[in-house]
Amino acid sequence: MGTQTLATTSTSREPVSVRGVERSQIVQITHAGRVPYADANSWQQSRAAAVAAGSAPEVVVLLEHDPVYTQGRRGGREHVLRPLSAPVIDTDRGGDITFHGPGQLIVWPILRVRERQIGIASYVRGLEEAARLTVAQFGIEAAAVSGRPGLWIGERKLASVGVRIQGGVSRHGLALNCDVDLAWFDDIRACGIEGASATSLSIEAGRHASVEACAPILAASFSDVFGLRLSMARWRGGD
């Protein structure tokens, strides 16, 4: 797929609520800390299969990764601009290539979206809205852009969204740049969009916005948007 250009038409800034058919409002949430991407993704796949089979509860995972580039199902390596200083891992999420690393808050909701009757477009909008509400708490006005998943401030991308729905269960999700080192994005054309650049909440707010500070705000925003009650659970990455 060739290079894309940034769309300029924003979606409505009216509050978004994604409340599907009520199944159970209580969903686990766990803070995993920093986990290497390959290990976390392996766990994610196993947990999603168990959730689909009904042998494990739904869960929202908050985590960070060691430096890594991930390639989505759209495109190949054409948006790698120069040799990379971190590995590239192919994934089955939507989207193109992006970076994950320390200072970036990852949110992986593993939910039975089919049973909740939440369509993929509504689900993506809900993730974007949760991110928008989070950064608003830091005085930042950001918006979704039509046809470009994620959260934007003009042509600066503050959060990425890439999801996979398999067996009616969601995987992957949202990545919010809190205080990530943006130099990692210099070697790629992030998400394959010409003219776009990455930014962070710390830069936009003019003050330090850590993952630890953002995590509870994002969890609360996610809970509000999707109409869920999040119940804290221990991270059991080896299970």
N, C-alpha and C positions, 0 to 999 in steps of 0.2 A: 504494500500500500504506500502511495506517495505521501509526501509531506502535506500536512493539513494546515490551514490558516485558522486563526482564532476568530470565532463568531463574536459578535458584539451585542447581540440581543439578549438581555437578561430575562430570567423568569420573574414572575411576580414576587414581590417582597412580602406578600401577605403570609402570616404564619402557616406553616404546613403541619398537618396532623395526619399520621398514618396509623390508624387504629383499625386493624382488620377484625374479622369475626373473632369474638372473644373465645379463646381456648383456655388458657390459664394466664392470668396477668403476672404471675410470679415466675421470673426467669433468673437463673444464677448469673452472677458476675464474678470474675476472678481477675486479679492483678498478677500477671506472670513475671513482671520485671523484664530484664533483657534476656532474650532467648535467640540463639542462632536460627536464621530463617528456615533452613532445611529441617531442623528438629521440630520447630513450631509447626511447620506446614504438614509434616508427617502426623503429628498429634492432631492437627485440625482435621485432616482427612479421616482419621480413625474415629474421632469424636463425631463428626458429621454423619458418618455411616451408622454409628450407634444411635444417634438421635433419630435418623430416618427409620431405623429398625425398632425404635421405641424402647431401647435398652439403656438409654442415657438421657438425662434432662437437657433441655436447651440451655445455652450459656452464651454470655458475652465476655470475650477475652480482651483485656487491655494489656499491651506489651510494647516492647521496643525490640529492635534487631541490631546485631552487629552489622557493620557496613556491607551492603549487598545491593545489587541491581536485580530487579525482577522484570521479566519479559512476559507480557500478557499474550492472549491469543491473537491479537491484531498486530500484524506486521512481523518483521524479523529484526535483524541487526542493523538495518539501514539508518537508524537514528542514533547509533553509537558513533560519536564524532572523532574519537581518538582512543588509544589504548586505555583501558580502565584499571583502576587500582583496587578493585574489589570484584569478586566473582559475579557472574550473571547466571541467574537461575530461571529456567523456563517454567511458567505456571499456567494454570487453566482458568485464571480470572480474565475478565474483560479488560480491554485497554492495551496500551503499548508499553514501552520500557519506562521504568522509573527507578528512583533510588529509595532505599530504606536504611535508616541508621540511627545512632544515638541522637536524642533530642527530637525524635519524631514519634508521636503517639499513634500506635496502631490499634484499631478497634476491629475485632473479628466477631460479629454476631453469628452464632450458629443456631438458627431459628427455623421452625417448621412454618416457613412463609406460605406454603401451599395450603396447609390446614388453616392458617390464619387468613387466607384469601387476600394476601398482599401481593399484588403484581410487581414485576421487577421494576417497572418505571416508577411506581409509587415508592418502592423500597429504596431505590437510588435517591429519589427526592427527599425521603426521610433522613437518609444518612447525611445528605448535604445540609438539610435544615438543622440537624443536631450539631453539625460543625459550625454553622452560621450563628446559632444561639450561643455556642461556646465562645467564639471570638468576640461576640458582641459584649460579653462580660468584661472584656479587656478594652472596650471602647472602639473596637474595629468594626467597620461596616463592610461586609463582603457579600457576595451574591453568587448564586448558581448562574450558569450561562447556557443558553439553549444549545443542545447538541454537544456539549463539552462537560462530561461528568466531573464533579469536583467543586471547589469553592475558589472564587476569583476576586481579586481587587484590580480592576482594569485588566491588563494582560499579565498580571502576576498571579501565579497559582499558589494558594495557601494550603489547600488540602486536595488529596486525590481520592477518587472512589473507583474501585474495581471489584466486581462481585462475580460469583458463580453460584447458580442454583442447580442442584443436582438431587434427584430423588425428593424434590419438594423442600430441601433444606439449603439454607444460605451458607456460603463460605466466603472467605476474604472480607473486604469491607472498605474501611476508611483509614487514611493516613493523614494526620494533621501535623504540619511543620511547626513545632513549638519553638525550639532553639537549636534546630539542626544546623550543621555546617553546610551552607549552601554551595560551597566550592565543589561538593560531590556532584552537583547537577551540571557543572560546566562541561563535562565530557559527554553528555547526551543531549538529544533534543527531547526533553521530557514529554512523554505522552504523544510524541510525534507531531507536535504543533509548532509550526514556524512562527517566530516572533514572540512566543511566550517565554516567560522566565519563572523560576521558583522564588518564593519569598517565605518568610517565617513570621510567626506571631510576635516574636521578640523584636524583630526589625520593624514591623508595622506599628507595634505599640510603643516602641522606643524604650522598652524596659524588659528585663528578663522574664520570660514566660516559660517556665520549666514544664516538662512532662508531668511531674508530680503535682504542679499547680493546676494543670489543665485537666488531668484525669477525672477528678470528682465532678468538675463542671460538665465535662462531656458526658459522663455517665448519667448525670441528672437530666441533661438535655435529651439524650437518647431515650431515657425513661419517659419523659414528657411527650416527645414526638410520637412514640410508638404505643403509648398508653400501658406501659409495663411497670411492674414493681421488681426492682433488682435486688436479689438476695445474695449477700457476700458468700463466696465459697473459696476454699483453699485451692491454689494452683497445684494440680497433680499431673505435671507434664509427662511423667513416665507411665501413667495409667492408660 
